[in-house]
């Protein structure tokens, strides 16, 4: 990403220039995937650790937030601002005391990895840097995996050093406690330190001097991911990222015993109290943080499943607040960063499917489901840390009869992954195939456009072939898994070379082809020429009518529905302002009929430029209303435009 360009654009937001038609669209603007729609109030991106102060101020840490600091601050369901810069923190660990916040820092060329920063809670300024680990050359992984404070002491898990390091809160080293692969930390009222060993399914307790006290063996398959000592009950709370997906409570007697649990056993994958994949009250995903305030309110940070090696693009932020009786009070959710969700044809556009999450509603929407099951499908590419893409949060969806096919991809993808759904698995997307891959009998990257049409047919411009390959859908097996015929090559028209985007509308047999930029090495860029072929499968693959000439360069993402092509833009030049609006071109005349603009700037931010190849999705509802979704990087949300011509 060209971050410097984005910052420049933000500084000159008041000078945003838009190429607009003579008539603005009478559209409505909305958003989903974030509790709040404005930049000032938005919930921060992909929080992976949390500390809660006694007065109920929540601090979460993220590896990356495009618009604000990586440590976000909340209270009573509202944002109180942030600390630091957007790429300053690793997100893996955070703690605090009455005066300071301590957070694991992201890799830096000046101090490497494995460092912790101390920040003044009042001024928000960093006033100390503590080098915790000797593993200072790990730019993409978590090195400091747990932090906790007690009085004047700071405890830090040095994962690669196989030790918990003890410092004063002023950064003076005191001692080390040897423990294999340490993770989350908690300190009880006696000063004993409890260390989660996620891969071992255990929590180990040590005395203040470092002597081994106890080992809590969690049930088979458990992965302790968060710890909190509840002083009011004298119990240790353990967030379990394993199949139970709940919080376990242990009494800390000579022999710690399980005293109870909080949360539905199985979490979002439970089928006794909901649909598999369904999120909601006590239906936890990955429990990444636990905290309480002095009023007895419990706060749980979930990190929904998704994301690969880029930890700033995991499944999102989901903070849930519960009263002392266990009733859900409110949630804070940020579920999209670099991704988009497609309106679901099976529900006439009332559900939206992203690459990993499902949403509904308006004004922030409702987080319906997380579609990843890491236990049934551990090789799901959406959670493969060695995957070639940084994430697969861009969703494309078609409904063929009673069957849905989800295609998930990354920001600028050369590969696309296919999933299906069935009744037994509820909202879980079951991995099927990829292109390139054996199911499509090719190892060539998709560099000249991709489309899945409403009949399930796949269209792909394979690298260096000069052809568009059409893979017709042959049907579904009893489980709902789709299959396709062998690819049929169709020569790319010379007039549209180099080809960079494909959109095929099966209902009208209309093909749209977008030209790239001749001589450019950027195969993701769109030029200014888009050709429309009516009757493509009927045989018209050479005579476009109309030809759409975009009024300027900078187009980045396109989609089409009904009789309109929708175009989203990047910046006006390398250092110019963002172009946030969506243009609608008629597929009959080729003319620019309307521009979709932000109609609610006080409550909805729609100012992000698009820097992704498939960052918009379009759907024509049965009512005649067009629904267009756009990736909003700055607001960690998805902008929704509704327009009836």
N, C-alpha and C positions, 0 to 999 in steps of 0.2 A: 504493500500500500504506500501511496505517496503521502505520508503523514504531513510533511511540511506544506504540501499543497492544501490539505484539508485545514490546517491551522491558518494558513493565509486566507483561505476562503471564509473561515469563521470570523477573522478579524475585520473582513470587509463585507460582512453579512448585510449591512445596510445598503450596500451597493449591488445587491444581487441583480443580475441582468437576465431577463428571460426573453427568448424569441417567442412572441405571442401572436396569435391570429387576431383578426379584426373583431372576432366575437369570442368572448370568454365563455367557457362552459358553465352552465348552471348546475354544478355538481355539489355534492355534500362531502365533507372530509371527516374522517374518523381515524381511530387507531386501535390496534390490538397488541398483545404480547408485552405490555408494560402497564403497571398500575396507573402511572401518570403520563400524560401526553406532552407536557412541556419539557424543555431542556432543564430548566431550573428545578423542577420537581421530580424529574424522572428517576426511576430506580436504577442503580448502577449495574454494570455488566458483570455477569459470571462471578458472583461472590463465592469464594471457596473456603473461607474461614470467618469466624465471628467472635467478638467479645462484647459482653453486655455489662455496662456499669451498674452499680447498685441502684442508681436512680432511673434505670431503664433506658439509657442512651445506648444505641446499637452501633457498633463499628464493624463493618465487613471489609474484607480485603480481596482485591481482584487483580489479576495480571494486566488487565487492559480495559480502559474505558475511554472511548474516543473523545468525549466532551468534558470530562471532569477528572478529579484525582481518583487514584485507585483504591483509597480507603474512603468508603462512603459512610455517612453518619445519619442515623434515623432516630426518631422518638415518636411514640404514639402514632405510628403509621405514616409519618411525614419525613421528608428529607430535611436535614439540617446542614447540608453542604458536604464537603469532602476535604480530604487531606492529601497533599502531594500532587504529583503529576499523573497523567493517565497511564504511563508505562513504567512507573517507578517500583511497583511492588510485585512480588512473585505470586501472592494470593494464598500461599500454602499455610500460613500461620500468623496469628495476631493475638495479642493480649494487652492488658492495660492495668493501671492503678488510678489513684485519685488525681494524679497530675500528668501522667504520660501514657502514650500508646506505643507499643513495640510491635513491629511488623517485619516479616521476612521480605527482603528486597530482591528485585529482579536482577539478573545478571547485568553487570556494568563493565565497560572496558577499563574503568578506573579502579574498581575493587573486586571485580569478578563476581562469582556466585557465593552463596553461603553466608551472606551478611544480614544483619538485623539493624533497622533504623529505630531510634527513639524519637518520638514526636511529642511536643508540648500540646496537651489537650486544649488549652486556652488559645494559644497563638497559632497552632497547627504547623509550626515550623519544626523541621528536624534539627535536633541539637546534639545528637550523638550517633556514631556508627560503630557497631560491634561486629567484628569478624568472628563468626561462630565456627565455620568449618574450614578444613584444609582443602576440601573439594571445591575449589574456587574457579573451576573451568567447566561448569555444567550449565550451559545457557538455556536449556529447554526442559529441565526437570526440577522437581522439588528437592532442595538440599536441606533446608531448615523446615522440618515437618511438624513441629509443635512448639508452643511457647506458653509459659505460665509465670505468674509472679506471686510472691508471698513476702509481705513486709518489704525488706530492702533487697530481696534476692530475685533474680531472673533466671528461669530454667529454659533451656533451648535444646530441642532434639536435633542432633547432627546425624542425619540418616546415614550418610556414607562413612562417617566416622564411627558408627555403631556405639554411640555414647550420648548421654544427656549431659550437657555442659551447664555449669552453675556459675553465674556472674552476679555481682552486685548490680543494682539497677543503674549504677553509674558506669557499668561496663568493665569492672575489675574481675578477672577470672578467679574463681574460688576452688573448684574441683570438678572432676568428671565422674560420671557414673556409667559404667559399661553396660550396655544393653543392645541386643541385636536389632537392627532396623527399627529404631524408635520412631513413634509417630506422635499423635495427640497427647497432651499432658494435662494433668490436674493435680492440685495440692489440697490435701484435707486439712482439717483444723489443727491436727498435730504436726503439720509440716511435712508429712510423708508425701512423696511424689509418686504418682501413678502414671504409667507409661503404656500407651496402646502399641501393640505389635500387630498391625493390620493383617499382614500375610500369615502370621502365626495363629490368628484367632484368639489372642490372649491380651490381658492387661496385667502388667507387672508392677508391684509396689515396692518402694524402697524407703528406708528411714531417712531423716534429714541428713544423716552422715553418709548415706549411700549403701547401707546394708540391705540385702534382699529380705523382704518381709513375706510377701505372698505372691502367688500367681493365680489370676482368675482365668480359668479356661471357659471360654464361651461355647455355646452349642456348635456342633459341626457345621462348617461352612460360614460361620460368622466372620465378619471383618470389622473390627472396632475402628471407627473412623473419627469419632469425636468423644471427648470426655468433659464432664463437669461435676464438681463436687457440690452437692446440695447441702449447705450448712443447716438449713431448717430441718432436714430429716436425717442428716448424718449419712446420707447415701451417695454412692458414686453412680452417676448417670453415664451410660455408655451408648453412644449412637452406633448402630450396627448397619453396615453397608452391605452385608451379606443377604441371603434370601429372606430373612425375617424382616428386614427393612423397618426396624422399630428402635425404641430406646429401652435399654435394660437398666434396672435399678438394683444395685448391690449394697447390702449392709456391710460396713467395713469392720467387722469383728475379727477375732483371731483367725477365723476361717470365713472369708467373705462368702455370703450366700445371696442368691437371687431373691430379691424381695418383691419384685413385680416388674411390669413393663408399661410403657406408654406408647400408644400407636397401634394401628391395626397390624396384626402379624401378617407379613407378606407385603405390607405397604401398598403401593400402587399396583402390584401384581396380584393382590388378593382377589379371589372370585366369589367369596362367600358374602361379602358386603358391598360389592360393586363389580363393575366390568373390569376385566384385566387390562391394565394400563391406565385406568382412571385415577386421577389425582384428586386431592381434596383434603378435608380435615382428617388428620392422623393417618392419611394414606401417603406415607413418606417415600421419597426416592432415596438419593444418597444423603444421609444425614451428615452434613459437613460442619455443623456448629450447634452448641447447646449453651443456653445461659438463662439466668433468672434475675429478677430485680427484687428489691426488698419488699415489694407488695405481693410477691408470690407469683407473679406472672412468668410463664415459661416461654422462651423464644427458641425456635428450631429453625436452623438454616438448612435448606435442601439445595442440592446441586443436581438438577435433573440430568439423566444420562444423555450423553452425546459429546462429540468433540474428539479430536485426535491429539497430535503432538502439540498443537497450539493451545495451551491451557486457557488462553483468553477467550476461547470459542467453545467452551463446554456447554452443557445443556441450559444454563441460565441461573438466575437468582430466584429463590423462593423462600422468603422469610415468613414464618407463621408464628403468630402470637396467641397464646392460650391463657385463659384466666386460671386462678388457683383450682377451680373445679374441673379443669380440663376442656372447657368449651372454647372453640376458636373465636378470637376477638377480631382479628384482621390479618391480612396478608400483604406483603410487599413483593411484587414479582417483576422480574426483567428476564424475558425468555427468548429474546432474539438479539443478536448482534450483527453478524454478517450472514444474513439469511432472509428468506421470504417464505410466505405460506400461500398455497393455492386454494381458491374457493372450491368447495367440494360439489361436483355436479349431482351427486346422489342426494344431497340435501338442498339443492337449488341455491348453493352458495351461502348457506347459513353456518357451515363448519369450514374451517380453514386448516389445511394440512401443510405443516412445514416439514423439513427434513427429519426432525425428531419429535416435534410436539404438535398437538392439535389444539385449536382455539375456537371459540365461538363468541357471539355477542358483539358489543360495541363499547365505546368509552373505556378502552383498555381491554375489554373482552374478558372472557373466562378461560383459564387454563384447564382444558378438558382432560388431556391425557399426554403421557410420555410414551412414545411408540417403541422404545427400545427395551428388550428383555435380555439383559447381559448374561443371565444364567442359562436360559434355553438356547440362546444363540451367541455364544461367546466370540465367534468369529465375525459378528456383524461389523461391516466396514465402518459404520458410524462411530464405533468405539475402538477402532484399531489404531493404536498410537504410532504404528509404523506405516500407516496409510500415506499415499502420495499427496493427499490433499490435507489442508489444515482443519477441515470440518466438512460435513455434508448437511448443512442446515438449509439449503435451498430445496424446496419441495415443488414437484410437479405431480399432478394427480389427474387420473381419468377414471371414469366409472363405466364399465361395460356390462350392461345388465345389472346383476346383483353383485358384481365383482369390482373391486377397486384395485388399481395399480398405482403405487407410489414410486416416483423416481426421485432419488436424493442425490445431490451433487454439491460441490464446493463453490467457491467464489468465482474462479475462472477455470472451469473443469475440462480436462481432456478425457475424463472417465465418468460414467453415469451408473448408478446402482439401482436395481429394481427390487421391489418388495410387494407382497400381497397380504391380504387380510382374510380372516375367516371367523366364524362365530365362536369357535372354541378358544381362540386367542384374543377375542375382543378388539381392543385398540392397538394391539401389538402388530407392528409391521414385520413380516417374516421375510428374511433375506432370500433372494432367488438367483439373481444373475447380475452381470455387469456388461457394459459395452465400453471398451473392448473386453472380451472374455469368451469362454468356450460356447456359451449359449448362442452367441452371435457369430461364432466361427471366425473371429478376427482378433488380432493382437495390435491392430493399428489404433492410434489415438483418434479421438473425435475433435478435430481442429477446424472444421468447416461447417459447424452448426449441428444442432440436435433438436428433435421434436418428437413428442409422443402424441398421437392424435386421439380423438374421442372414441375411435374404434379399437384403440390399443395398438395401432400400428406404430412402428418405430422408424424414424428417419434420421440418418446420420451421415454427415460429410466426413469420410474417413481420410486421414492424413495422406497427402501426396498420391491420391488415386485419381483425382479429377472427376470423381463420381459422388452422387448422393445415393446411398443405399437405403432401400425400403425393405423392412422386415414386417410383413403382414402378421397379425396375431392369428394363431391357429385355434386358440381356445384355452380353457382352464381345466385342470384335473379336479378330482373330487375334493381336494383340500383348498382349491382356489388358486393354485399356482399357475401362472400363465406360461405359454410357450409360443414361439414364433417360427415362421418359415425361414428358409435361407434368404439371404439378402439379394434383392434385385437391383443391380446398378443402373442408375440413370445419369447420363452425362450432364455435368454442370454447364449451363449456358455460358458461352464465352463472354457475353455482355455483362455478366455479374461476377466474373473473376476479379480478384480473389474472393471466394465466397466465405462468409463468416457466420451467418445466422440462417436458420431454417424455421419456418412456422407453417405447418400444414393443417388446414381446416377440413376435416373429412366430410362434414355435413354438406359442404358446398363444393367439395373437390377443388379447393383453392390453395395454391402454394405461394408463400411469400419467401423471397430470397433477398438477403441483405449483403451488400458488397463490403468488403474490407477496404483497407487502404493500400493501394499498389505500392510496392517497394518497401513497405513497412515490415519490420520483424515482429510487430505486435499482432499476433493472429487473433487477439481478443477484441480488437478495435473495430468499430463500424464506421464506414465512410458516409456518404450522403445519398447513395442510390439504393433503392429498394424496389424490386420487381415483383409484380403481382401476376400470377398465372391462373386464370380461371379454366377449369377442365384439365388439370394436370394429369391425373390418372386416365382421363379420357383420351389423352394423347397430345395435349398442348404443352410441350416442354420447351418451346422455342420462341413463342410470341407473347411477351408480357403486355398486359393491358389492365390497369394503367402502370406507368412507372412513377414511383413516388420519389421526388427529389427533396431531401430534407433541406430546410433553409440554411443550415449551418452544420459545421462539424461538431463532434462531441457526443454523439449518440452512443449509449453503452448497452442498453437492454431493450428488447422489443418483445411484444406478445400481441396476439390478435384474437378476437372473438367477434361473432356476428359479422357485421359489415365494417369493422374498424381495426386499424392497426394502431397500437399504443406504443409510444416511444419515450424512453427515459434517458436522461442525459448525465454525463460526467461534468467536468468544469469547462468554462469558456477559455480554452487555452491552458497551458501548463500552470499559470499563476493567476488566472482570472477567477471570478466569483463562481459559486456553484449555480447550477441550473436545476432547480428542484421540481419544476412542473412536468406534467405528462402531456404530450401532444397526441391528439386523436386524428388520424387520417382516414378518409373514406376509401374503402377498397373498390368502390365503383368509379369514383372520379379521380382519386389520387390526391385530392385537395385536403389541406389542413382545415378540418371542420371546427375543432374546438381545442382548448387547452384546459386540462384539469388543474385547478389551483387550490391553494389552501383557503378554505372559507371560514376557518375557525382559529386564527392565529393565536388567540388568547388561551386556548385550551389544547390545541393540537400543533405539535411541531411537525412540519413536513419539509424542512429546509435542506435535508441531506441530498447531495448529489449521489448518483449511482456509480459504484466502481466494481460492479459485478456483471457478468455476462447474462445471467438469468435472474436479475434483480426485480423484475416486475412480472405479475401474472394477471391475466384478464379472463373474465367469464361473463356471458350474457345470461341473465336470469330469465325465467319464464314470464316475468312481469314486464320485460323489455328494459330492465335496468342493467347497466353495465357495472360490474364490480371489478375494480383494478387495485391490486395490492403492490406496494413498493417497499423495498428494503430501506429502513431508516437507521443508518449506522450511528448517527450522532445521538439519537434518542433511545437506542437499544429497543426499538419497537418496529412495528410494521404499519405503514400508512395505508389506509383504506379509502379509496375514492369511489363514490357512488354517483352514477350519471345516467340520466334518461334523456336521449337526444330529443 
